[in-house]
Amino acid sequence: GIMAERKATNKYYPPEWDPSKGSINKFVGQHPLRERAKKLSEGILVVRFELPYSIWCGGCHQHIGKGVRYNAEKKCVGNYFSTKIWNFRCKCHLCSHFFEIETDPKNHDYVIKIGAEKRTEKFDAEEAGLMPFNSEETSEKLAQDPFFRLEHASKDKEKAKVSVPRMEELIEFQEGRMDDYNNNSILRSAFRKKKREGEDLIREGKRIGFNFPLAPKDENDSKEAEKVVYSKSEKETVVRVKSLDSSVFGGGLDGKQKKKSDSLLNLGKNKEQKAVILSLLKNSSKSMSPLKAAKPLTIVKTPSKA
């Protein structure tokens, strides 16, 4: 923030200071790097260190990804010819465990000294579809043995002949799609078509009373629907008769309902079914309507006061 920048630049000079007393840091009694240099007398400087690769913490055994940054204690532990070897001591952010990483100028790499383990991912180049690299033994033979180098070159030529047709297909495929305008036009037209179809499904759903879009039509659904056969069981017939003959107010059967009940009796295929229907009709005729059973209202006039 702004205050951090002002703290780093040291713009404030107390009134009792003058240039004859040296720098402002010397006058105040602090190092220009402040807290980072609190162990500078031991040759340790606190720096911001970024992990060069993924590791496993030796304390909590958790994975720490590449690029995670730590406030590391940096110190020189040796030399490789004239190049210094630096050691970085970091504290895991997931636990209180410390681990140390050193530079390796000889192999142009970093080496974990203690407290952690490098995460290695092994894979087969052929299974991953990548070109396999030559091993160290093969590289040495190519550099030293001319006959092996000639044999290796002949095998590479044979592989090239096999892969040439595939490479030509890829090149032709890529050249056919070099026109960005046509590619963009095709994508946009497909997008507009899909959008219109979605809007049609939404309108169709609203038309029949749904507040959500319908699924697109499928011929298989229509074929499966045609195969469905609905059958009327005895239980369904009884329920239908009961629902049709019963009054909304629980009353008996009127003239129209009696005609309907006579036609409903014809639904019975045998004597047992007709007996069930007849019993239902009799039971419904015995019920009384609450409107018919209710007594008529009488209005009583009270004499007005003189």
Stockholm file with secondary structure:
# STOCKHOLM 1.0

chainA/1-306         GIMAERKATNKYYPPEWDPSKGSINKFVGQHPLRERAKKLSEGILVVRFELPYSIWCGGCHQHIGKGVRYNAEKKCVGNYFSTKIWNFRCKCHLCSHFFEIETDPKNHDYVIKIGAEKRTEKFDAEEAGLMPFNSEETSEKLAQDPFFRLEHASKDKEKAKVSVPRMEELIEFQEGRMDDYNNNSILRSAFRKKKREGEDLIREGKRIGFNFPLAPKDENDSKEAEKVVYSKSEKETVVRVKSLDSSVFGGGLDGKQKKKSDSLLNLGKNKEQKAVILSLLKNSSKSMSPLKAAKPLTIVKTPSKA
#=GR chainA/1-306 SS CHHHHHHHHTCCCCTTCCGGGCCHHHHHTCCTTGGGGTTGGGTCEEEEEECSSCEEETTTCCEECTTCEEEEEEEEEEEETTEEEEEEEEECSSSSCEEEEEEETTTTEEEEEESEEECCCCCCTTTTTCCCCCCHHHHHHHHHCHHHHHHHHHHHHHHHHHHHHHHHHHHHHHHTTCCHHHHHHHHHHHHHHHHHHHHHHHHHHHHTTCSSCCCCCCHHHHHHHHHCCCCCCHHHHHHHHHHHHSCTTSCCCCHHHHHHHHHHHTTCSSHHHHHHHHHHHHHHHHSCCHHHHSCCCCCCCCCCCC
#=GC SS_cons         CHHHHHHHHTCCCCTTCCGGGCCHHHHHTCCTTGGGGTTGGGTCEEEEEECSSCEEETTTCCEECTTCEEEEEEEEEEEETTEEEEEEEEECSSSSCEEEEEEETTTTEEEEEESEEECCCCCCTTTTTCCCCCCHHHHHHHHHCHHHHHHHHHHHHHHHHHHHHHHHHHHHHHHTTCCHHHHHHHHHHHHHHHHHHHHHHHHHHHHTTCSSCCCCCCHHHHHHHHHCCCCCCHHHHHHHHHHHHSCTTSCCCCHHHHHHHHHHHTTCSSHHHHHHHHHHHHHHHHSCCHHHHSCCCCCCCCCCCC
//
